[in-house]
């Protein structure tokens, strides 16, 4: 049996019959449910969360930073967050399988091991986060406050940002953003800007300075995934950084310092990687644009 064309345009050029066009479409109908349903749930979730964050910034109820969640109850938030994590990763894996294979969209990564890709992505993320922290320190606005944490390290107020925030945010704002940009040939700068604005809106409830900082490291995260295609390289430093934030909430200054050292270490390793890659395939072949 002859292999079906890879695009409608290709089919139209070879045979104008509706039978083969319908065969091409039918073969891809099985992707509608596995991509469409979880992707729709994911979009609704993030739209609700971002709108909640904007609303809290425009209509503050207290001087303390509050947790952004789609529902006020902890049980509802646990369910919604778990569904968002599952839908986000399922959608990402399916989309990556059909839209963004590394060997086709990132030829400069040929022969580059997972460890180097992980360290490269983590390093770029760390550099972006360092710039965000420097910006917040420069403007001197300070935090809007620390949330009240009840139950210690095993409370939902700690588990969610430390274990789940990176899993939720990076897969949507970086991983899927890059894959969609590759699929529809959207310029990388445009993808970075859109993702950064959405990431800033997500964190605006913490104050405008935190929103600008989130836009900074959010933009770096998109570039990091495009460059190295390692989502874990974004999730891991994100979770480690949030661990330091949670430690600050509970007065564990030694852990804050330890986390800072680890995050800075990622950035140092990345700088060393840049030097080591000069003249190599990784350092010279990459093209930083989806489209024209």
Backbone as JSON, one array per atom type, in Angstrom:
{
  "sequence": "XXXXXXXXXXXXXXXXXXXXXXXXXXXXXXXXXXXXXXXXXXXXXXXXXXXXXXXXXXXXXXXXXXXXXXXXXXXXXXXXXXXXXXXXXXXXXXXXXXXXXXXXXXXXXXXXXXXXXXXXXXXXXXXXXXXXXXXXXXXXXXXXXXXXXXXXXXXXXXXXXXXXXXXXXXXXXXXXXXXXXXXXXXXXXXXXXXXXXXXXXXXXXXXXXXXXXXXXXXXXXXXXXXXXXXXXXXXXXXXXXXXXXXXXXXXXXXXXXXXXXXXXXXXXXXXXXXXXXXXXXXXXXXXXXXXX",
  "N": [[0.85, -1.21, 0.0], [0.58, 2.16, -0.9], [2.32, 4.82, 0.7], [0.67, 7.43, 2.45], [0.37, 10.92, 1.52], [2.2, 13.56, 3.15], [1.06, 15.99, 3.62], [-1.78, 18.13, 2.98], [-1.39, 19.85, 0.85], [0.54, 18.5, -0.62], [-0.88, 16.27, -1.42], [-2.86, 17.43, -2.97], [-1.38, 18.33, -5.08], [-0.61, 16.0, -6.32], [-2.9, 14.46, -6.75], [-6.14, 15.31, -7.39], [-8.44, 14.16, -6.39], [-11.22, 13.67, -4.18], [-11.34, 11.4, -2.64], [-8.78, 10.45, -1.84], [-7.96, 12.68, -0.41], [-9.8, 12.59, 1.69], [-8.99, 10.2, 2.86], [-6.48, 10.92, 3.78], [-7.24, 12.8, 5.74], [-8.83, 11.22, 7.43], [-6.98, 9.47, 8.51], [-5.79, 11.06, 10.35], [-7.68, 11.82, 12.15], [-7.7, 10.51, 14.56], [-6.09, 11.98, 16.18], [-7.49, 14.12, 17.09], [-9.09, 13.88, 19.48], [-7.14, 12.96, 21.5], [-5.42, 15.19, 21.52], [-7.04, 17.51, 21.34], [-8.99, 17.51, 23.5], [-7.54, 17.37, 26.11], [-5.91, 19.6, 25.64], [-7.77, 21.68, 25.42], [-8.84, 21.68, 28.02], [-6.54, 22.41, 29.38], [-6.03, 25.0, 28.35], [-8.31, 26.36, 29.3], [-7.9, 26.13, 32.04], [-5.47, 27.61, 32.45], [-6.25, 30.1, 31.48], [-8.18, 30.8, 33.36], [-6.62, 30.87, 35.71], [-4.73, 32.89, 35.11], [-6.42, 35.08, 34.71], [-7.49, 35.25, 37.31], [-5.19, 35.98, 38.71], [-4.65, 38.52, 37.58], [-6.98, 39.86, 38.35], [-6.72, 39.81, 41.15], [-4.55, 41.47, 41.42], [-5.53, 43.9, 40.46], [-7.66, 44.29, 42.17], [-6.91, 44.25, 45.09], [-7.12, 42.42, 48.16], [-5.79, 42.23, 50.49], [-2.62, 42.85, 52.17], [-0.93, 40.75, 51.85], [0.68, 38.27, 49.93], [-1.2, 36.04, 48.03], [-2.22, 32.67, 47.32], [-2.57, 31.65, 43.98], [-5.26, 30.14, 42.58], [-7.61, 28.09, 40.8], [-9.93, 27.56, 42.18], [-11.41, 28.34, 45.39], [-11.26, 26.44, 47.48], [-9.12, 24.01, 49.09], [-9.26, 21.28, 48.39], [-10.53, 21.38, 45.88], [-8.61, 22.82, 44.52], [-6.42, 21.08, 44.58], [-7.38, 19.0, 42.97], [-7.86, 20.38, 40.53], [-5.28, 21.32, 39.95], [-3.86, 18.91, 39.71], [-5.15, 17.77, 37.5], [-4.46, 19.69, 35.6], [-1.68, 19.37, 35.47], [-1.53, 16.72, 34.49], [-2.93, 16.95, 32.01], [-1.35, 18.87, 30.74], [1.21, 17.64, 30.44], [0.5, 15.33, 29.01], [-0.56, 16.43, 26.65], [1.72, 17.79, 25.75], [3.55, 15.65, 25.29], [2.22, 14.21, 23.27], [2.0, 16.16, 21.25], [4.72, 16.73, 20.84], [5.53, 14.3, 19.84], [4.33, 14.2, 17.3], [4.77, 16.7, 16.14], [7.26, 17.91, 16.78], [9.89, 16.47, 16.52], [13.22, 16.01, 17.69], [15.31, 15.47, 15.91], [14.48, 16.59, 13.54], [13.77, 19.29, 13.96], [15.8, 20.42, 15.43], [18.64, 20.32, 14.42], [21.19, 20.96, 15.32], [21.49, 19.64, 17.69], [22.24, 17.1, 17.22], [23.9, 14.28, 18.25], [24.39, 15.38, 20.73], [24.35, 14.75, 24.11], [21.88, 13.82, 26.64], [22.54, 14.8, 29.16], [24.16, 17.08, 28.72], [22.31, 18.63, 27.35], [20.38, 18.96, 29.34], [21.85, 20.39, 31.32], [22.5, 22.65, 29.82], [19.95, 23.84, 29.28], [19.05, 24.24, 31.92], [21.0, 26.02, 32.79], [20.58, 28.32, 31.2], [18.0, 28.98, 32.1], [18.63, 29.58, 34.77], [20.28, 31.81, 34.46], [18.42, 33.64, 33.45], [16.69, 33.79, 35.68], [18.44, 34.88, 37.56], [18.83, 37.43, 36.48], [16.23, 38.39, 36.75], [15.96, 38.46, 39.55], [17.93, 40.35, 40.11], [16.8, 42.56, 38.88], [14.48, 42.97, 40.47], [15.71, 43.56, 42.87], [16.96, 45.92, 42.16], [14.87, 47.74, 41.53], [13.66, 47.78, 43.95], [11.12, 47.38, 45.03], [10.17, 45.23, 46.52], [8.64, 42.32, 48.06], [5.14, 41.5, 48.02], [4.51, 40.34, 50.32], [4.49, 37.39, 52.44], [2.89, 34.27, 52.09], [0.69, 32.74, 54.48], [1.76, 29.82, 55.95], [0.57, 26.79, 56.78], [1.07, 23.76, 58.45], [3.63, 23.11, 57.75], [6.36, 21.69, 55.83], [4.93, 19.78, 54.42], [2.54, 20.82, 53.72], [-0.08, 21.93, 51.5], [0.38, 24.47, 50.54], [3.09, 24.56, 50.28], [3.86, 22.23, 48.91], [2.64, 22.54, 46.42], [3.91, 24.86, 45.03], [6.6, 23.96, 45.09], [6.79, 21.28, 44.1], [4.96, 21.1, 41.99], [4.54, 23.5, 40.55], [6.62, 24.08, 38.7], [6.32, 21.86, 37.0], [3.82, 22.41, 35.91], [3.99, 25.04, 34.81], [6.31, 25.21, 33.07], [5.92, 23.28, 31.09], [3.78, 24.29, 29.69], [4.19, 27.12, 29.18], [6.71, 27.14, 28.07], [7.59, 24.6, 26.82], [5.3, 23.68, 25.19], [4.8, 26.11, 23.95], [7.08, 26.52, 22.34], [6.93, 24.25, 20.63], [4.48, 24.69, 19.3], [5.15, 27.07, 18.04], [7.17, 26.13, 16.32], [5.68, 24.39, 14.73], [3.88, 26.06, 13.36], [5.56, 27.86, 12.25], [6.22, 30.32, 13.53], [7.88, 33.3, 14.33], [10.68, 33.17, 16.5], [11.17, 35.26, 18.33], [8.65, 36.41, 18.57], [7.23, 34.31, 19.76], [8.61, 34.14, 22.21], [7.99, 36.66, 23.3], [5.15, 36.57, 23.55], [4.83, 34.38, 25.3], [6.28, 35.35, 27.5], [4.76, 37.59, 28.27], [2.36, 36.36, 29.05], [3.35, 34.8, 31.16], [4.18, 36.81, 32.87], [1.69, 37.97, 33.45], [0.6, 35.87, 34.86], [2.0, 36.03, 37.24], [1.43, 38.52, 38.23], [-0.11, 39.06, 40.44], [1.6, 39.07, 42.56], [2.81, 41.48, 42.44], [3.94, 44.26, 40.42], [6.7, 44.29, 39.95], [7.47, 41.64, 40.36], [6.08, 40.51, 38.28], [7.37, 41.59, 36.02], [9.88, 40.49, 36.45], [9.21, 37.77, 36.18], [8.57, 37.77, 33.49], [11.09, 38.15, 32.42], [12.68, 35.8, 33.19], [10.93, 33.98, 32.16], [11.01, 34.43, 29.4], [13.66, 33.69, 28.91], [13.37, 30.99, 29.52], [11.83, 29.99, 27.4], [13.59, 30.35, 25.26], [15.59, 28.64, 26.18], [14.41, 26.1, 26.05], [13.94, 25.92, 23.31], [16.58, 25.96, 22.39], [17.86, 23.73, 23.59], [16.0, 21.67, 23.97], [15.24, 20.36, 26.34], [13.04, 19.71, 28.67], [13.05, 18.95, 31.33], [15.3, 20.27, 32.12], [14.33, 22.75, 32.62], [12.24, 22.4, 34.45], [13.43, 21.24, 36.74], [15.39, 23.22, 37.84], [13.52, 25.25, 38.29], [11.82, 24.12, 40.23], [13.7, 23.75, 42.27], [14.42, 26.39, 42.8], [11.94, 27.39, 43.72], [11.8, 25.87, 46.01], [13.69, 27.16, 47.56], [12.37, 29.61, 47.87], [10.13, 28.81, 49.37], [11.49, 27.95, 51.63], [12.36, 30.38, 52.58], [9.9, 31.48, 53.34], [9.44, 30.01, 55.65], [11.49, 30.68, 57.28], [13.92, 29.34, 57.0], [16.86, 30.04, 56.54], [19.37, 28.96, 55.91], [18.79, 27.02, 54.03], [17.82, 28.57, 51.99], [20.18, 29.86, 51.18], [21.63, 27.61, 50.32], [20.07, 26.76, 48.13], [20.36, 28.99, 46.49], [23.07, 28.77, 45.86], [23.05, 26.41, 44.34], [21.44, 27.17, 42.13], [22.97, 29.28, 41.07], [25.14, 27.73, 40.42], [24.15, 26.22, 38.25], [24.04, 28.26, 36.34], [26.77, 28.91, 36.12], [27.82, 26.51, 35.15], [26.57, 26.49, 32.68], [27.76, 28.71, 31.4], [30.35, 27.76, 31.24], [29.86, 25.66, 29.52], [29.19, 27.0, 27.19], [31.69, 28.05, 26.47], [33.06, 25.66, 26.03], [31.73, 24.72, 23.85], [32.32, 26.27, 21.71], [32.89, 26.54, 18.3], [32.03, 23.95, 17.91], [29.47, 21.66, 16.72], [27.16, 22.13, 18.22], [27.62, 24.73, 18.99], [27.65, 26.25, 16.65], [25.78, 25.63, 14.63], [23.14, 26.18, 15.27], [20.03, 27.81, 14.62], [18.23, 30.61, 15.35], [15.38, 31.05, 14.87], [12.0, 30.58, 14.13], [10.5, 31.11, 11.88], [10.06, 33.33, 9.08]],
  "CA": [[0.0, 0.0, 0.0], [1.4, 3.36, -1.0], [2.26, 5.71, 1.87], [-0.12, 8.62, 2.19], [1.14, 12.16, 1.53], [2.4, 14.16, 4.47], [0.32, 17.25, 3.74], [-2.88, 18.32, 2.03], [-0.85, 20.46, -0.35], [1.21, 17.47, -1.39], [-1.91, 15.42, -2.02], [-3.53, 18.19, -4.02], [-0.51, 18.43, -6.23], [-0.48, 14.71, -6.99], [-4.19, 13.89, -7.1], [-7.18, 16.2, -6.91], [-9.61, 13.42, -5.96], [-11.63, 13.82, -2.79], [-11.17, 10.14, -1.92], [-7.48, 10.43, -1.18], [-7.96, 13.76, 0.59], [-10.53, 12.09, 2.86], [-8.15, 9.19, 3.49], [-5.46, 11.66, 4.53], [-7.89, 13.4, 6.92], [-9.29, 10.16, 8.32], [-5.84, 8.91, 9.24], [-5.38, 11.98, 11.4], [-8.78, 12.11, 13.05], [-7.44, 9.94, 15.87], [-5.34, 12.93, 16.97], [-8.35, 15.2, 17.56], [-9.44, 13.69, 20.88], [-6.0, 12.99, 22.41], [-4.82, 16.52, 21.61], [-8.04, 18.56, 21.52], [-9.65, 17.53, 24.81], [-6.66, 17.87, 27.18], [-5.44, 20.95, 25.32], [-8.86, 22.6, 25.78], [-8.86, 21.77, 29.48], [-5.34, 23.15, 29.77], [-6.23, 26.41, 28.03], [-9.3, 26.9, 30.23], [-7.26, 26.22, 33.35], [-4.53, 28.73, 32.52], [-7.01, 31.34, 31.3], [-8.8, 31.1, 34.65], [-5.58, 31.22, 36.67], [-4.16, 34.19, 34.75], [-7.43, 36.09, 34.99], [-7.55, 35.38, 38.76], [-4.02, 36.74, 39.12], [-4.85, 39.92, 37.19], [-8.05, 40.4, 39.19], [-6.19, 40.04, 42.49], [-3.67, 42.64, 41.37], [-6.35, 45.1, 40.28], [-8.58, 44.43, 43.3], [-6.26, 43.57, 46.22], [-7.94, 42.27, 49.37], [-4.91, 42.32, 51.67], [-1.25, 43.16, 51.85], [-0.14, 39.52, 51.76], [0.55, 37.52, 48.68], [-2.09, 34.9, 48.19], [-2.02, 31.62, 46.32], [-3.46, 31.73, 42.83], [-5.84, 28.83, 42.3], [-8.87, 28.25, 40.1], [-11.03, 27.42, 43.11], [-10.95, 28.76, 46.71], [-11.04, 25.33, 48.38], [-7.89, 23.25, 48.86], [-9.58, 20.04, 47.67], [-10.76, 21.72, 44.49], [-7.34, 23.24, 43.94], [-5.62, 19.87, 44.38], [-7.93, 18.3, 41.8], [-7.63, 21.2, 39.33], [-3.85, 21.33, 39.67], [-3.48, 17.57, 39.24], [-5.67, 17.63, 36.13], [-3.67, 20.57, 34.74], [-0.37, 18.72, 35.26], [-1.73, 15.56, 33.62], [-3.29, 17.41, 30.67], [-0.21, 19.57, 30.17], [2.25, 16.71, 30.0], [-0.03, 14.46, 27.97], [-0.61, 17.22, 25.42], [3.09, 18.05, 25.33], [4.15, 14.43, 24.75], [1.57, 13.89, 22.0], [2.39, 17.18, 20.27], [6.13, 16.54, 20.5], [5.64, 13.08, 19.04], [3.88, 14.41, 15.92], [5.15, 18.0, 15.6], [8.58, 18.46, 17.03], [11.02, 15.56, 16.77], [14.48, 16.73, 17.82], [16.18, 15.29, 14.75], [14.02, 17.41, 12.41], [13.65, 20.71, 14.29], [17.0, 20.91, 16.12], [19.77, 19.55, 13.9], [22.41, 21.26, 16.06], [21.57, 18.78, 18.86], [22.65, 15.76, 16.82], [25.07, 13.81, 18.98], [24.5, 16.02, 22.04], [23.72, 13.89, 25.1], [20.83, 14.39, 27.49], [23.11, 15.54, 30.29], [24.55, 18.4, 28.24], [21.08, 19.38, 27.04], [19.78, 19.32, 30.62], [22.65, 21.44, 31.94], [22.38, 23.86, 29.03], [18.64, 24.45, 29.53], [19.03, 24.7, 33.31], [21.87, 27.19, 32.9], [19.88, 29.48, 30.62], [16.93, 29.32, 33.04], [19.24, 30.19, 35.94], [20.72, 33.15, 34.07], [17.21, 34.47, 33.41], [16.21, 34.02, 37.04], [19.37, 35.8, 38.2], [18.5, 38.77, 35.99], [14.95, 38.77, 37.36], [16.24, 38.82, 40.95], [18.67, 41.6, 40.08], [15.85, 43.63, 38.56], [13.64, 43.25, 41.63], [16.55, 44.22, 43.86], [17.26, 47.27, 41.68], [13.71, 48.62, 41.67], [13.46, 47.91, 45.39], [9.72, 47.37, 45.44], [9.98, 44.22, 47.55], [7.53, 41.39, 47.9], [3.85, 41.91, 48.59], [4.3, 39.6, 51.56], [4.61, 35.94, 52.38], [1.64, 33.6, 52.45], [0.71, 31.98, 55.72], [1.96, 28.4, 55.67], [0.14, 25.93, 57.88], [1.34, 22.35, 58.19], [5.04, 22.88, 57.46], [6.82, 21.32, 54.5], [4.0, 18.89, 53.74], [1.28, 21.52, 53.45], [-0.34, 22.18, 50.09], [0.97, 25.76, 50.18], [4.5, 24.32, 49.97], [3.96, 21.16, 47.92], [2.23, 23.02, 45.09], [4.95, 25.6, 44.31], [7.88, 23.27, 45.01], [6.74, 20.07, 43.29], [4.03, 21.13, 40.85], [4.54, 24.75, 39.77], [7.51, 23.9, 37.55], [5.71, 20.9, 36.08], [2.69, 23.04, 35.22], [4.34, 26.24, 34.05], [7.3, 25.06, 32.0], [5.39, 22.48, 29.97], [2.83, 25.11, 28.94], [4.72, 28.41, 28.75], [7.96, 26.97, 27.32], [7.58, 23.44, 25.94], [4.24, 23.75, 24.17], [4.96, 27.36, 23.19], [8.09, 26.3, 21.31], [6.44, 23.28, 19.65], [3.47, 25.36, 18.47], [5.88, 28.0, 17.18], [7.83, 25.36, 15.26], [4.67, 23.81, 13.83], [3.26, 27.09, 12.53], [6.63, 28.73, 11.77], [6.12, 31.64, 14.14], [9.2, 33.79, 14.68], [11.03, 32.87, 17.89], [11.01, 36.46, 19.15], [7.22, 36.56, 18.84], [6.88, 33.28, 20.75], [9.18, 34.55, 23.49], [7.23, 37.81, 23.81], [3.81, 36.14, 23.97], [4.97, 33.55, 26.49], [6.73, 36.19, 28.61], [3.63, 38.41, 28.72], [1.45, 35.49, 29.79], [4.0, 34.42, 32.41], [4.1, 37.98, 33.73], [0.3, 38.09, 33.93], [0.4, 34.81, 35.86], [2.63, 36.41, 38.51], [1.16, 39.92, 38.53], [-0.72, 39.16, 41.77], [2.68, 39.29, 43.51], [3.31, 42.84, 42.27], [4.41, 44.51, 39.06], [8.11, 43.94, 39.84], [7.54, 40.2, 40.18], [5.58, 40.21, 36.94], [8.45, 41.89, 35.07], [10.9, 39.45, 36.66], [8.72, 36.53, 35.57], [8.7, 37.92, 32.04], [12.5, 37.98, 32.09], [13.11, 34.41, 33.19], [10.04, 33.24, 31.28], [11.56, 34.53, 28.06], [14.85, 32.84, 28.87], [12.95, 29.59, 29.54], [11.42, 29.63, 26.04], [14.81, 30.21, 24.48], [16.32, 27.48, 26.68], [13.84, 24.87, 25.5], [14.2, 25.92, 21.87], [18.0, 25.7, 22.14], [18.34, 22.44, 24.07], [14.91, 20.68, 23.95], [15.21, 19.61, 27.59], [12.05, 20.29, 29.56], [13.51, 18.74, 32.7], [16.27, 21.31, 32.39], [13.59, 23.92, 33.11], [11.42, 22.01, 35.6], [14.25, 20.99, 37.93], [15.81, 24.46, 38.51], [12.33, 25.97, 38.73], [11.39, 23.53, 41.5], [14.73, 24.03, 43.28], [14.27, 27.81, 43.16], [10.75, 27.52, 44.55], [12.13, 25.31, 47.31], [14.32, 28.24, 48.3], [11.34, 30.59, 48.23], [9.36, 28.22, 50.47], [12.35, 27.97, 52.81], [12.3, 31.74, 53.09], [8.62, 31.65, 54.04], [9.47, 29.36, 56.96], [12.64, 31.15, 58.04], [15.07, 28.44, 56.86], [17.79, 30.82, 55.74], [20.46, 28.12, 55.41], [18.32, 26.35, 52.82], [17.76, 29.61, 50.96], [21.54, 30.03, 50.69], [21.99, 26.39, 49.58], [19.38, 26.8, 46.85], [20.99, 30.03, 45.69], [24.33, 28.23, 45.36], [22.73, 25.45, 43.29], [20.96, 27.9, 40.96], [24.14, 29.94, 40.5], [25.95, 26.68, 39.83], [23.61, 25.93, 36.93], [24.45, 29.33, 35.44], [28.22, 28.79, 35.9], [28.02, 25.36, 34.27], [26.15, 26.87, 31.34], [28.79, 29.57, 30.83], [31.46, 26.87, 30.88], [29.41, 24.89, 28.36], [29.31, 27.88, 26.02], [33.09, 28.1, 26.09], [33.46, 24.36, 25.52], [31.02, 24.44, 22.61], [32.75, 27.17, 20.63], [33.43, 25.82, 17.16], [31.41, 22.64, 17.75], [28.17, 21.68, 16.05], [26.22, 22.77, 19.12], [27.88, 26.16, 19.09], [27.67, 26.99, 15.39], [24.75, 25.28, 13.66], [21.79, 26.58, 15.69], [19.38, 28.97, 14.02], [17.29, 31.04, 16.36], [14.16, 31.61, 14.29], [11.05, 29.6, 13.63], [10.01, 31.48, 10.55], [10.66, 34.52, 8.47]],
  "C": [[0.88, 1.25, 0.0], [1.21, 4.26, 0.21], [1.52, 6.99, 1.52], [0.76, 9.86, 2.22], [1.21, 12.74, 2.93], [1.66, 15.48, 4.64], [-0.79, 17.3, 2.7], [-2.35, 18.92, 0.73], [-0.18, 19.43, -1.24], [0.21, 16.59, -2.1], [-2.59, 16.14, -3.18], [-2.69, 18.26, -5.28], [-0.45, 17.12, -7.01], [-1.8, 14.14, -7.47], [-5.28, 14.78, -6.53], [-8.41, 15.49, -6.4], [-9.92, 13.59, -4.49], [-11.42, 12.55, -1.99], [-9.85, 10.09, -1.16], [-7.36, 11.54, -0.14], [-8.66, 13.29, 1.84], [-9.73, 11.01, 3.6], [-7.07, 9.85, 4.33], [-6.04, 12.22, 5.82], [-8.3, 12.33, 7.92], [-8.15, 9.57, 9.13], [-5.41, 9.78, 10.4], [-6.49, 12.34, 12.37], [-8.53, 11.57, 14.46], [-6.63, 10.88, 16.76], [-6.23, 14.0, 17.59], [-8.65, 15.06, 19.04], [-8.21, 13.73, 21.79], [-5.32, 14.34, 22.53], [-5.87, 17.57, 21.99], [-8.61, 18.64, 22.91], [-8.7, 18.01, 25.91], [-6.13, 19.27, 26.91], [-6.5, 21.99, 25.68], [-8.95, 22.79, 27.28], [-7.7, 22.62, 29.98], [-5.51, 24.65, 29.52], [-7.23, 27.07, 28.97], [-8.69, 27.1, 31.61], [-6.37, 27.45, 33.44], [-5.22, 30.06, 32.31], [-7.63, 31.77, 32.62], [-7.77, 31.56, 35.67], [-5.0, 32.6, 36.38], [-5.16, 35.31, 35.04], [-7.56, 36.33, 36.5], [-6.39, 36.22, 39.27], [-4.17, 38.22, 38.79], [-5.91, 40.58, 38.07], [-7.56, 40.69, 40.6], [-5.26, 41.24, 42.52], [-4.48, 43.93, 41.27], [-7.27, 45.37, 41.46], [-7.99, 43.71, 44.52], [-7.18, 43.53, 47.44], [-7.11, 42.36, 50.63], [-3.51, 42.64, 51.21], [-0.37, 41.94, 51.67], [-0.37, 38.86, 50.42], [-0.3, 36.3, 48.93], [-1.86, 33.92, 47.07], [-3.05, 31.77, 45.22], [-3.97, 30.33, 42.54], [-7.18, 29.03, 41.64], [-10.08, 28.13, 40.99], [-10.53, 27.76, 44.51], [-10.63, 27.59, 47.64], [-9.79, 24.54, 48.05], [-8.17, 21.99, 48.06], [-9.78, 20.31, 46.19], [-9.47, 22.11, 43.79], [-6.43, 22.04, 43.67], [-6.08, 19.14, 43.12], [-7.61, 19.06, 40.52], [-6.15, 21.2, 38.94], [-3.38, 19.99, 39.12], [-3.94, 17.35, 37.81], [-4.84, 18.48, 35.17], [-2.3, 19.95, 34.45], [-0.51, 17.56, 34.28], [-2.03, 15.98, 32.18], [-2.11, 18.09, 29.99], [0.84, 18.61, 29.63], [1.76, 15.76, 28.93], [-0.07, 15.19, 26.64], [0.79, 17.46, 24.87], [3.71, 16.82, 24.67], [3.55, 14.05, 23.4], [2.01, 14.87, 20.92], [3.84, 17.0, 19.86], [6.32, 15.32, 19.61], [5.32, 13.35, 17.57], [4.39, 15.72, 15.3], [6.62, 18.34, 15.73], [9.68, 17.49, 17.33], [12.34, 16.33, 16.75], [15.31, 16.64, 16.55], [15.76, 16.15, 13.56], [14.06, 18.89, 12.72], [14.86, 21.26, 15.02], [18.22, 20.12, 15.66], [21.06, 19.8, 14.66], [22.56, 20.38, 17.31], [21.97, 17.35, 18.5], [23.94, 15.38, 17.54], [25.27, 14.44, 20.34], [23.71, 15.2, 23.05], [22.69, 14.61, 25.96], [21.4, 15.22, 28.63], [23.51, 16.95, 29.87], [23.33, 19.25, 27.91], [20.4, 19.84, 28.33], [20.52, 20.49, 31.26], [22.55, 22.75, 31.16], [21.07, 24.59, 29.28], [18.56, 25.0, 30.95], [19.88, 25.96, 33.49], [21.22, 28.44, 32.35], [18.77, 29.93, 31.56], [17.51, 30.06, 34.24], [19.72, 31.6, 35.65], [19.53, 34.1, 34.03], [16.69, 34.78, 34.81], [17.13, 34.98, 37.79], [19.11, 37.24, 37.76], [17.2, 39.28, 36.6], [15.15, 39.21, 38.8], [16.97, 40.16, 41.02], [17.73, 42.77, 39.78], [15.0, 43.99, 39.77], [14.44, 43.95, 42.73], [16.83, 45.67, 43.46], [16.07, 48.21, 41.88], [13.32, 48.77, 43.13], [12.02, 47.93, 45.84], [9.47, 46.36, 46.57], [8.75, 43.38, 47.29], [6.27, 41.98, 48.49], [3.56, 41.16, 49.87], [4.46, 38.12, 51.35], [3.3, 35.31, 52.79], [1.78, 32.87, 53.76], [0.77, 30.5, 55.38], [1.6, 27.6, 56.91], [0.42, 24.48, 57.52], [2.77, 22.06, 57.8], [5.29, 22.47, 56.02], [5.82, 20.48, 53.73], [2.64, 19.53, 53.48], [1.14, 21.76, 51.95], [0.29, 23.49, 49.63], [2.45, 25.63, 49.83], [4.64, 23.29, 48.85], [3.64, 21.68, 46.52], [3.33, 23.82, 44.39], [6.25, 24.83, 44.13], [7.83, 22.11, 44.03], [5.95, 20.22, 42.0], [4.11, 22.38, 39.99], [5.43, 24.62, 38.53], [6.94, 22.95, 36.52], [4.59, 21.53, 35.27], [3.15, 24.15, 34.29], [5.24, 25.96, 32.85], [6.76, 24.26, 30.81], [4.47, 23.33, 29.1], [3.49, 26.35, 28.35], [6.02, 28.29, 27.97], [7.86, 25.82, 26.33], [6.56, 23.52, 24.82], [4.37, 25.02, 23.33], [5.96, 27.18, 22.05], [7.58, 25.35, 20.24], [5.37, 23.88, 18.73], [4.15, 26.34, 17.53], [6.58, 27.29, 16.03], [6.82, 24.87, 14.24], [4.12, 24.85, 12.87], [4.26, 28.15, 12.07], [6.46, 30.17, 12.23], [7.53, 32.06, 14.58], [9.46, 33.59, 16.17], [10.84, 34.07, 18.81], [9.54, 36.67, 19.52], [6.76, 35.55, 19.89], [7.38, 33.67, 22.12], [8.36, 35.68, 24.11], [5.86, 37.4, 24.32], [3.9, 35.33, 25.25], [5.37, 34.39, 27.7], [5.59, 37.05, 29.16], [2.65, 37.57, 29.53], [2.04, 35.08, 31.14], [3.97, 35.6, 33.38], [2.71, 38.17, 34.3], [0.0, 37.05, 35.0], [0.92, 35.23, 37.23], [2.33, 37.85, 38.92], [0.55, 40.1, 39.92], [0.34, 39.41, 42.86], [3.24, 40.71, 43.44], [3.9, 43.02, 40.88], [5.87, 44.12, 38.89], [8.29, 42.43, 39.67], [7.06, 39.79, 38.79], [6.66, 40.47, 35.89], [9.56, 40.86, 35.21], [10.49, 38.13, 36.04], [8.8, 36.59, 34.05], [10.14, 37.7, 31.61], [12.88, 36.5, 32.06], [12.19, 33.53, 32.36], [10.52, 33.27, 29.84], [12.8, 33.67, 27.89], [14.47, 31.36, 28.84], [12.53, 29.13, 28.14], [12.66, 29.42, 25.17], [15.59, 28.95, 24.88], [15.75, 26.19, 26.1], [14.07, 24.79, 23.99], [15.64, 25.5, 21.58], [18.38, 24.26, 22.47], [17.28, 21.34, 24.12], [14.92, 19.79, 25.19], [14.23, 20.28, 28.54], [12.43, 20.09, 31.02], [14.57, 19.77, 33.1], [15.63, 22.61, 32.82], [12.84, 23.59, 34.39], [12.26, 21.89, 36.86], [14.74, 22.29, 38.58], [14.63, 25.3, 38.99], [11.87, 25.45, 40.09], [12.41, 23.81, 42.61], [14.62, 25.48, 43.74], [13.06, 28.01, 44.07], [10.94, 26.91, 45.93], [12.81, 26.37, 48.18], [13.33, 29.3, 48.74], [10.53, 30.08, 49.42], [10.19, 28.2, 51.75], [12.38, 29.36, 53.44], [11.02, 32.02, 53.84], [8.7, 31.12, 55.47], [10.74, 29.67, 57.74], [13.86, 30.25, 57.98], [16.12, 29.1, 55.97], [18.94, 29.98, 55.18], [20.07, 27.43, 54.12], [18.2, 27.34, 51.67], [19.14, 29.8, 50.34], [21.97, 28.82, 49.84], [21.34, 26.38, 48.21], [20.0, 27.84, 45.93], [22.3, 29.53, 45.08], [24.08, 27.26, 44.2], [22.31, 26.17, 42.01], [22.11, 28.63, 40.28], [25.05, 28.92, 39.83], [25.47, 26.3, 38.45], [24.08, 26.98, 35.93], [25.95, 29.23, 35.11], [28.52, 27.64, 34.94], [27.64, 25.71, 32.84], [27.19, 27.74, 30.66], [29.99, 28.73, 30.4], [31.11, 26.06, 29.64], [29.51, 25.72, 27.09], [30.76, 27.91, 25.53], [33.53, 26.78, 25.46], [32.86, 24.08, 24.16], [31.46, 25.32, 21.46], [33.41, 26.35, 19.51], [32.83, 24.45, 16.95], [30.09, 22.78, 17.03], [27.13, 22.39, 16.9], [26.4, 24.28, 19.14], [27.73, 26.94, 17.81], [26.48, 26.75, 14.48], [23.39, 25.88, 13.99], [21.31, 27.82, 14.96], [18.23, 29.38, 14.93], [16.07, 31.73, 15.75], [13.27, 30.49, 13.78], [10.69, 29.87, 12.17], [10.65, 32.77, 10.09], [9.88, 35.75, 8.9]]
}
